[in-house]
Amino acid sequence: HKQGTMLMIVMLPMWMNFLLRTYAWMTILQDTGIINNLLSAIGLPRLPLIRTSGAVILGMVYNYLSFMIMPIYTVIEKIDKSMLEAAADLGASPAKSFMRVTLPYSLPGVLEGITMVFVPAVTTFVISQLMGGGKVPLIGDIIQNQFGKSSDWNFGATLSLLVMVVVLAFMGALGKIDKDDEPVKEVR
């Protein structure tokens, strides 16, 4: 029951629109938002929470964390529990069991999560513009500005191509790592 509740909490943000999640955080963090109103109600000074790099990081983590957690959760659920029991029977501490059993067997989920999060995180510009107020430029912002404000389509296209090459190289490296991690099959 507790596991299902935790899974629901992780999945819930994925059911809402990306922009709605971002606007909700903007409302919470703004100068007259919930957090600053609570601080002021207990006599503390208001904090500049919105239009900061911290707000951008919070927005990105909140929007992409569930896409990282789900593949890891799926892989960990499939780990044979008898391997953890065997590690415990052989005297391994919970930390050592995690390092020797859980972590190695969860790496495919970690790689899948990185794959799912990397491309949208690299190319996003909405979060940095809305929550960072344009003060925290990411590569997606720079590319978007080349096609908008700057009207330098050649530079924008070059940056887009460069990002695409980096993403493809990263995906290729992850694919190679994932293939190298496959268990060796016994030949009879």
N, C-alpha and C positions, 0 to 999 in steps of 0.2 A: 504494500500500500504506500509506504514512504517513498519507494523507488519510483512508482508511477507518478506520485505528486511532484517529485524532483524533475522527472522527465517532462512533465507538463509545464513546469516553470521554465525549463530551458526552451521548450518548443513554442511557448506562447508568443514571444516576440516575432517568430517567423510567420505567424498568422496575420500580423498587421502589416500594412503598407510601410515601406521603407521611409517615405517622407513623413508619414504620421508619427513613426517612432522618433525621427529626428526633431520634428516640431514639438513633440511631447517633452523631450529633453531640453529644448530651448525654453519652453515654458517653465520648467522646473528650475533651470539655471539662471534665467534672466535676473536683472537687477531687482525687479519687483516679483520674482518668482517665489515658489514655495520655500526653498532653502533659505533665501535671504529674508523672507518674512518671518520664518521661525527664528533665525538668528536675531533679528531686530526685536522680536517679541520677548526674548529672554535677555535682552539688554546688550547683545554683542553687536559689533559693527557689521554692516553688509560687506560681502566679499565680491570682488569682480570674478564671477565664475564663467560667464559667457564671453565669447570673443577672445578666448585664450587657447593656447596649445593643449592645455589639460582638457578643455571642453571637446576639442577635436578628437583627442585620444579616447575620451569617454564615449563619444558618439560612435567612433569606429569600433571600439571593443564591444559596445552594446549591440551594434548592428551586425557584427560578424562573428561574435563568440559562439552563438548557437550553431553556426555552420562548421565550426571547429570541433565543438563538443560532440555533435551527433555521430560523425564517423568513428571517433575514438570510443564512444559509448558502445556502438555496435560491435566493434572489434573486441572490446573488453568483455562484453556479454558472451562472446563465443569462446573465450578462453576456457579450456578444460579445468574445472575446479579441482580435479584430482591432482593436477600438477602443483597447485598451491598447497594442497594437503600434503603432498609428498615432500615439498620443500620444508614445510613446518615439521614433518616427521623426522626429517634429516637434520633438524636443529637450526634451520634458517630463521632469523628474526623476520618480523613483518617487513622491515625496510629492505633486508637482503632478498626476501621473496619477491618484493616489488621490483628490485633492480635486476634480478636474475630471471624472473618469469614474466611478470605483468608487463614491464616496460618493453622488453624485446618483442613480445607477441602483440603489443599494441602499436608498434611502429608503423605498420601499414595504415592504420586508422589515422595516425598523426600525419603521415604523408598525404593521405587523401584529404584531410582537413586543411592542410597547408595549400594543397592544390585548389580547393574550393574557395579559400579566403584570399589567396594571393592576388589573383587577377582583379577582383572587384576592389580590393583595398588599394592596389597600386593605381587604378584608374579613376577612383572616386574624386569628385570635386564638389558634390552637393554638401557633404558633411562639413568640409573645411570652409565653404562659403557661408553656410547657415550658422554653424556653431562657432566657427572661428572668425566670423565677420570679414572674411577675406584677408585677415592678418596672418594666417598660417597657410601659406601656399604649398600645395602638394603638386606632384607632377601632373595629375589630372587637371588641376586649376590652370597650370601654365599652358597646357595643351588647349584647354577650353578657351582661355583668353586669346590665344592666337587666332582662333576661328571667330571670336567675338569682338572684343574691344580693340585688339591690336590689328586685326585684319591682315595678319601675316600668315597666309595659308600655307606657304612653302615651309616656313619654320614649324608651324603646327603639324604639318604632314610628316616632316622629318622627325620631330619628337615622337609622334605617334608610331612611326616605323621603328624608331629606336626602342621604344617601350615594348612594341610587339616582339622584336628580336630578343630583348632581355627576357620577356615572359616565355617565349618559346624555348630559349636556352635553359631557363629555370625548370620548365615543365619536362624538357628532355632529361635534365640531370635528375629530377625526381623520379622519372620513369626508369632510368638506369638504376638508381638506388633501390627502387621497389623491386625490379627484376633480380638484383643481386641478393635481396633479402629472402627470396623464395626458398623454401626448404628443398634440400637435395633429395630427389626420389631414389629409392633403392632399386637397383637393377638386379634381376635374378638371372 
